[in-house]
């Protein structure tokens, strides 16, 4: 298979999704680390907004992390990260939609706007985040991963954002109790694939 070229940024959770998928699929790839304040000419040529991740394969560029990860899963062999059943595949995509439309906006408000919002807004935000974490916890149930016994793109698409929340300030641990989700995150970040991702993006 022709090697992949990935335009990435080491701290970008969307790029981590793609790097994690490449490692899980044991695919060969080269990384071009971008400075997002000064994107490369090639990135700007291939993506007008200069965003990462952007994947190049067989001379064709693909952007949007969830599109890239599904593409990688479809064109390569096992282990497959999307379920075979159509309903389960739809559920993976619904998790991704939920992450983009609900979880990520509140995460960013918590991380970046906490000191600028009112006490009323803080209380409302904490309530929404607790509901988000309860939704994730409930979905795990007795299983190790969101869709059951096997890691899927649902986990890969969501875990970088939960990881950001866990590491965020104000102090996550004083605001939330999420022991089950912490175990889920540890289960993912202890995988050899994630360890390889971290080694490759170390400064």
N, C-alpha and C positions, 0 to 999 in steps of 0.2 A: 504494500500500500504506500502511496506517495505520502511522505511526511507532511505534517501540518505546521503551519506558522501561526502563532498566536500573538497578536498585539494585546498587551496586558498592562496592568498596574498592580503592584504587589499588595496594596491595601484594599483593592476593590473587591467587595463580596461577589459581584457578578462575575468577575474574572476568576475568583476562586472556584465558583461553580464549574467553570469550563476546565480549569486545571485539574480539579478533582475528578471530573469525568474522564479526561484524557488518561489520568493515572489509573483509575479503576479499570479502564478498557485496555490498559497496557499499550497505548498508542505512542508512537514516536512523534515528538514535536519540538519545535524551536520557539523560544519566547523572545519577543521584542518588547522590552520594558519601556513603557512610555512615561514621559513627564507630561502629565495632563495639563499643566499650565503652559506647556509649549509642545503640543502634539507634533509628531513627525509629519513630514510632507506626505508620506505614503498613507498614514492613517487618515489625514484630512482628505486625501484624494479618494480613498475607499469608503470613508464614512464622513459625510459633510459636517457632522457635529463633533467629530474628533473624539468619539467615545470608545471605551473598551468595555468588554472584550470584542475583538474582531478576529475571526478565523479565516485563514487563506488555505484553500485546498484545491489542488488541480487548477490553479490559476483563477479560482472564483472566490470572492470574499463573502462571508456570512457574518451578520451581526445579530444582536439580541441574544443574551446568554441562554435563555430557555430554548430558543430555536437551535442554537449551536449544539447544546447538549443532546437534544433529541436527534439531530442529524448524526452526531458522532455515534450514538447508540444504534441507529438504524443501519449505518453503513459498515459496522464492524461486527465481530463475532461476540460470543459470550465472554464474560457475564453480562446479561442484558439488564438494563436499569429501568426500562419501562415494562410494566406488566403486559402479558399477552391478551388478557381479556379487555374488550373495549370499554366496559364500565370502569374498570380499575384504571385504565389509561386516562379516562376522563377525570377520575378523582385526582390523579397526579396533577393534571393540568389545572384543576380547580384549586389545589393547594398553591400552585404557582401564582394563579390569579389573586388569591387571597393575600399572599405574601406581598405582591406588588401594590394592591389597592388598599389594604387595611393595615397589615403589620408593619411594613416598611415606613409608611408616612408617620405612624405613631412612634416608631423607634427613632426616627430622625428628629421628631419634635422633642422627645425625651433627651436625646444626646446633645442636640445643638441649640435648642430654644428654651431649655428649662429655666434659665435665669431671666428670660425675657417675658415669660407668661405669668399671668396672675395666679393667685392661690386657687381660685375657682377652676381655672383652666388646668392647673396641675392635678387637682383632685379628679377632674374628669378624665384627664389623660391616664392617670394611674389606674382608674377603673377600667378603661378600655384595654390597657396593657394586661391587667390581670385576667380579663376575659379572653384575650388572645392566648395567654399562656395556659389558661384552663382548657381552651379548645385543643391546643397541641397535646396537653397532658391526657385529655380524654381520648384523643385519637390513638395515642400510644397504647392505652389499656395495658394488657399483660404482655404486649409484644415489644421487641427491641427497636422496631422501626415504625414509621408512620403508616406504612401500608402492610405491616405484618412482620414476617420473619426475615425478609430480605431487604437490603438497602435498595432504594429506588431513587429516581430523580426527585421525588417529593422531598426526601431527606436532603439530597444534595442541593436542591434549590433553596431550602429553608435554613439549613444549619448555619451558613455564614452570617445570617442576620440575627439569629438567636445568639451566636457567638459575640457579635457586636454588642448586643444588649447586655450580655453577661459581663462584658468588659467596660461598660459605659460608666460615665459619671453624669448625674449623681450616682452614688454607689448603688449598684443593682441589688446587692445582698441586703441592704437595709429596706428596700422597697418591695421585694418579692421573695417568696418562698417557692422554689421550683426544683426540688431535689430530683424528681423524676426526669425533668428535662435536662438537668445537668448530667445525669447518667447517660441520657440519649446523646448529648453532645460529646461526652467523653468516649462513648462507644464509636462515634464517627471519627473523632480526632485522634484516636489511638490506632486507626487503621493504617497499614503501611502506605496506602495511597496518599493520605493526608500528610504523613510524615515526609514523603517525597516532595509533596507540594511545598511544605514549609522549608525544606532544605534548599529547594530551587529558588525560593523568593527571599531567602535570607539576605540582608543588606551586606 
